[in-house]
Amino acid sequence: MVVLNKIYTKTGDDGTTALGTGERVHKFDQRIEAYGTVDEVNSIIGLVTTQLDESSDDNKTVLAMLSRIQNDLFDLGADLCTPDKGEKLEYEPLRIVEAQVKRLEKEIDELNQHLDPLRSFILPGGTPAGATLHIARTVSRRAERQMIRLNSQDNEQVGEFALQYINRLSDFLFVASRFINDRGKMDVLWTPGENR
């Protein structure tokens, strides 16, 4: 259980922060960059939820999915915050599991079945929520790059399902943006070389 009685601790004034293991690292550590970017994605998704009213069934569907994703992203942050060094900890660390990845894949397929196949790339836009989901998508891609960079470092590891989850998330956000853009009718299509 998380208990936050005091918001500031002053322990980070020296430019370090604590991981879930208690180990202190620089705030620019690659692990901090990774889960900080995951938090950024979560915040952008929170903004999207304020842009979607519940007057349509499509919006209600996406809002329910986004709510689950926001919770998953806190799980992912907790996963990344506690490095797996192969050592026994005093507690069972929270990890992203395969069921979370599978649920995300199922929801991508559920939304995508209502969309016409793409004949061009999509430009970010359409509705405010659709455009904001594209921002979340690009930031989730950055989080994925940072997690892969972390995983490539010596003595660092990112879980297989954590990597799969962040990869699927950007796909979900793309499909969700199309879905709330009136099931793709408000998508802005790229026209190659249009302004030459």
PLY file of the C-alpha trace (Angstrom):
ply
format ascii 1.0
element vertex 196
property float x
property float y
property float z
element edge 195
property int vertex1
property int vertex2
end_header
0.00 0.00 0.00
1.21 3.50 -0.82
1.05 6.13 1.91
2.14 9.67 1.12
1.88 11.86 4.20
4.42 14.40 3.04
4.98 15.35 -0.60
8.45 16.82 -0.40
11.27 14.93 1.30
14.33 17.03 0.35
16.22 13.78 -0.32
16.44 14.62 -4.02
18.08 17.98 -3.53
21.45 16.42 -4.35
20.25 15.34 -7.82
19.55 11.74 -6.90
16.39 9.71 -6.40
15.59 6.32 -4.90
14.63 3.26 -6.90
12.14 0.75 -5.52
15.06 -1.21 -4.09
16.22 1.81 -2.08
19.29 2.28 -4.28
19.92 5.94 -5.07
20.73 6.96 -8.63
21.15 10.22 -10.52
17.90 11.74 -11.75
19.27 11.54 -15.29
19.84 7.77 -14.98
18.47 5.87 -17.99
16.03 3.98 -15.76
14.62 7.26 -14.44
14.36 8.60 -18.00
12.40 5.50 -19.00
9.81 5.51 -16.24
9.63 9.30 -16.26
8.60 9.13 -19.91
6.04 6.44 -19.09
4.62 8.90 -16.54
4.55 11.57 -19.25
2.48 9.28 -21.50
0.10 8.67 -18.61
-0.35 12.41 -18.08
-1.13 12.97 -21.76
-3.68 10.17 -21.65
-5.20 11.91 -18.63
-5.56 15.02 -20.78
-7.32 12.97 -23.46
-9.85 11.75 -20.90
-10.82 15.36 -20.20
-11.41 15.94 -23.92
-13.84 13.05 -24.40
-17.39 13.45 -23.23
-19.47 10.39 -22.50
-22.28 11.31 -24.88
-21.26 8.66 -27.42
-20.79 4.93 -26.99
-17.50 5.15 -28.90
-16.13 7.66 -26.39
-17.33 5.54 -23.45
-15.58 2.51 -24.93
-12.29 4.36 -25.36
-12.53 6.03 -21.93
-12.89 2.64 -20.24
-9.85 1.36 -22.14
-7.81 4.46 -21.32
-8.67 4.10 -17.64
-7.26 0.57 -17.63
-4.17 1.74 -19.51
-3.52 4.54 -17.03
-3.51 2.00 -14.22
-1.25 -0.31 -16.25
1.18 2.56 -16.80
1.56 2.96 -13.05
2.26 -0.79 -12.94
4.86 -0.30 -15.68
6.45 2.56 -13.75
6.63 0.35 -10.65
8.14 -2.44 -12.76
10.83 -0.13 -14.14
11.44 1.47 -10.74
12.49 -1.89 -9.28
15.39 -3.33 -11.29
15.56 -7.10 -11.61
19.13 -7.85 -10.57
18.37 -11.51 -9.92
18.50 -10.91 -6.16
15.81 -11.93 -3.69
13.92 -8.89 -2.41
11.95 -8.58 0.83
8.79 -8.15 -1.25
7.40 -9.33 -4.57
7.98 -6.49 -7.07
5.11 -5.50 -9.33
5.76 -6.60 -12.92
3.86 -6.22 -16.17
2.43 -9.64 -17.04
1.43 -11.27 -20.30
-2.30 -10.87 -19.55
-1.92 -7.08 -19.69
-0.27 -7.31 -23.11
-2.96 -9.69 -24.38
-5.75 -7.42 -23.15
-4.19 -4.48 -24.97
-3.92 -6.53 -28.19
-7.58 -7.55 -27.84
-8.64 -3.93 -27.41
-6.59 -2.85 -30.44
-8.36 -5.51 -32.51
-11.74 -4.52 -31.06
-11.33 -0.88 -32.14
-9.61 -1.64 -35.44
-12.44 -3.86 -36.71
-14.58 -0.71 -37.03
-12.02 1.15 -39.17
-11.49 1.09 -42.90
-8.04 -0.12 -43.98
-5.48 2.67 -44.36
-4.54 3.78 -47.87
-2.23 6.56 -46.65
-0.42 7.63 -43.50
-2.42 9.68 -41.00
-1.41 13.20 -40.05
-2.02 14.01 -36.38
-5.30 15.89 -36.11
-9.00 15.39 -36.60
-10.46 16.09 -33.18
-8.64 17.57 -30.16
-8.70 14.17 -28.44
-7.53 12.43 -31.62
-4.60 14.84 -31.98
-3.72 14.47 -28.30
-3.71 10.68 -28.63
-1.13 11.12 -31.39
1.03 13.08 -28.93
0.65 10.24 -26.43
1.57 7.78 -29.20
4.80 9.57 -30.06
5.79 9.91 -26.41
5.08 6.20 -25.86
7.45 5.47 -28.76
10.08 7.56 -26.98
9.45 5.60 -23.78
9.92 2.39 -25.76
13.24 3.63 -27.17
14.40 4.55 -23.66
13.36 1.17 -22.26
15.23 -0.61 -25.06
18.29 1.57 -24.42
18.09 0.68 -20.72
17.73 -3.02 -21.52
20.86 -2.88 -23.71
23.04 -1.60 -20.87
25.28 -3.94 -18.89
23.68 -5.20 -15.68
20.28 -3.73 -16.60
17.19 -5.63 -17.57
13.67 -4.72 -18.63
11.05 -7.43 -18.52
9.88 -9.06 -21.73
6.23 -8.19 -21.10
7.07 -4.61 -20.14
8.75 -4.17 -23.53
5.83 -5.81 -25.32
3.32 -3.65 -23.45
4.96 -0.33 -24.36
5.26 -1.47 -27.98
1.56 -2.36 -28.19
0.58 0.84 -26.41
1.64 3.08 -29.29
-0.36 0.85 -31.65
-3.39 1.14 -29.38
-3.09 4.94 -29.20
-2.92 5.15 -33.00
-6.00 2.99 -33.48
-7.86 4.78 -30.67
-7.16 8.16 -32.28
-8.72 6.94 -35.52
-11.66 5.39 -33.68
-12.57 8.59 -31.85
-12.06 10.59 -35.04
-15.52 9.36 -36.03
-14.20 5.89 -36.78
-11.65 7.31 -39.20
-13.96 9.67 -41.08
-12.20 12.71 -39.59
-8.67 11.37 -40.14
-6.31 13.77 -41.88
-4.50 11.84 -44.61
-0.97 12.51 -45.79
-0.65 13.43 -49.46
2.95 12.77 -50.46
4.57 15.77 -52.20
1.36 17.78 -52.11
3.08 21.12 -51.58
5.98 20.85 -54.01
0 1
1 2
2 3
3 4
4 5
5 6
6 7
7 8
8 9
9 10
10 11
11 12
12 13
13 14
14 15
15 16
16 17
17 18
18 19
19 20
20 21
21 22
22 23
23 24
24 25
25 26
26 27
27 28
28 29
29 30
30 31
31 32
32 33
33 34
34 35
35 36
36 37
37 38
38 39
39 40
40 41
41 42
42 43
43 44
44 45
45 46
46 47
47 48
48 49
49 50
50 51
51 52
52 53
53 54
54 55
55 56
56 57
57 58
58 59
59 60
60 61
61 62
62 63
63 64
64 65
65 66
66 67
67 68
68 69
69 70
70 71
71 72
72 73
73 74
74 75
75 76
76 77
77 78
78 79
79 80
80 81
81 82
82 83
83 84
84 85
85 86
86 87
87 88
88 89
89 90
90 91
91 92
92 93
93 94
94 95
95 96
96 97
97 98
98 99
99 100
100 101
101 102
102 103
103 104
104 105
105 106
106 107
107 108
108 109
109 110
110 111
111 112
112 113
113 114
114 115
115 116
116 117
117 118
118 119
119 120
120 121
121 122
122 123
123 124
124 125
125 126
126 127
127 128
128 129
129 130
130 131
131 132
132 133
133 134
134 135
135 136
136 137
137 138
138 139
139 140
140 141
141 142
142 143
143 144
144 145
145 146
146 147
147 148
148 149
149 150
150 151
151 152
152 153
153 154
154 155
155 156
156 157
157 158
158 159
159 160
160 161
161 162
162 163
163 164
164 165
165 166
166 167
167 168
168 169
169 170
170 171
171 172
172 173
173 174
174 175
175 176
176 177
177 178
178 179
179 180
180 181
181 182
182 183
183 184
184 185
185 186
186 187
187 188
188 189
189 190
190 191
191 192
192 193
193 194
194 195
